[in-house]
């Protein structure tokens, strides 16, 4: 116990770092499990989805997703898909078609 009292700052930093590492590991593993389920891949676009969700669900690169949705990397961080659809004056079904077509072209280029 005297070691903890003498080195309380180092122990606190260690525990804080360990907690943060566990949080990131949990989220990485949960995302990997979620997006490896076929029910969560190539899903229809919903207004609440973010670019990150689309990139993971369709296995796209972030720059390709930004280009596809006509988003600005500096200003449109965390934007929901409802806004790009409204900005382009298209429905969510049309946006889903655009994303699926882009994903199919991207996947063909990867092979």
C-alpha positions in Angstrom: 0.0 0.0 0.0 2.9 2.4 0.6 4.0 2.0 -3.0 0.6 3.3 -4.2 0.7 6.2 -1.7 4.2 7.1 -2.8 3.5 6.8 -6.5 -0.1 7.8 -6.7 0.4 10.0 -9.8 2.0 7.2 -11.8 -0.6 4.7 -10.7 -3.4 7.1 -11.6 -1.8 7.7 -15.0 -1.4 4.0 -15.6 -5.0 3.3 -14.6 -6.3 6.1 -16.7 -4.3 4.9 -19.7 -5.4 1.4 -19.2 -9.1 2.5 -19.1 -8.7 4.5 -22.3 -7.0 1.5 -24.0 -9.8 -0.8 -22.9 -12.4 1.6 -24.2 -10.7 1.8 -27.7 -10.3 -2.0 -27.8 -13.9 -2.6 -26.9 -15.1 -0.2 -29.7 -12.7 -1.6 -32.3 -13.9 -5.2 -31.5 -17.6 -4.3 -31.4 -17.3 -2.5 -34.7 -15.5 -5.4 -36.3 -18.1 -7.8 -35.0 -21.0 -5.6 -36.0 -19.8 -4.9 -39.5 -18.8 -8.5 -40.2 -22.5 -9.5 -39.8 -24.0 -9.7 -43.3 -27.2 -8.0 -42.0 -25.2 -4.9 -41.4 -23.4 -4.7 -44.7 -24.7 -2.7 -47.7 -27.8 -1.6 -45.8 -30.2 1.0 -47.1 -29.2 4.6 -46.2 -31.1 6.2 -43.3 -31.0 9.9 -42.4 -29.3 9.2 -39.1 -26.3 7.5 -40.6 -22.9 9.2 -40.6 -20.1 9.0 -43.1 -18.2 6.7 -40.7 -21.1 4.3 -40.7 -21.4 4.3 -44.5 -17.6 3.8 -44.9 -17.7 0.8 -42.6 -21.0 -0.7 -43.9 -20.0 -0.5 -47.5 -16.2 -1.1 -47.0 -15.2 2.2 -48.7 -12.4 4.6 -48.0 -13.1 7.8 -46.1 -11.9 10.1 -49.0 -14.2 8.2 -51.5 -17.1 8.5 -49.1 -16.4 12.3 -48.7 -16.3 12.7 -52.5 -19.4 10.6 -53.1 -21.5 12.5 -50.6 -19.9 15.8 -51.7 -18.7 16.6 -48.2 -16.0 19.0 -47.1 -13.4 17.3 -44.8 -13.0 20.3 -42.5 -16.6 21.4 -42.2 -18.7 18.3 -42.5 -17.3 16.1 -39.8 -20.0 13.9 -38.2 -22.7 15.1 -40.6 -25.7 12.8 -41.0 -26.8 11.5 -44.4 -30.1 13.4 -44.3 -28.3 16.6 -45.0 -26.4 15.6 -48.2 -29.6 14.1 -49.5 -31.5 17.4 -48.8 -28.6 19.4 -50.3 -28.7 17.3 -53.5 -32.5 17.3 -53.5 -32.7 13.5 -53.7 -34.4 10.8 -51.7 -32.7 8.4 -49.3 -33.4 5.6 -51.8 -31.6 7.5 -54.5 -28.7 8.2 -52.2 -28.6 4.5 -51.3 -28.4 3.7 -55.0 -25.5 6.1 -55.5 -23.6 4.6 -52.5 -24.2 1.1 -53.7 -23.1 1.9 -57.2 -19.9 3.6 -55.9 -19.2 0.6 -53.6 -19.6 -1.9 -56.5 -17.2 0.2 -58.7 -14.7 0.5 -55.8 -14.8 -3.3 -55.1 -14.3 -4.1 -58.8 -11.3 -1.8 -58.8 -9.9 -3.6 -55.7 -9.9 -7.1 -57.4 
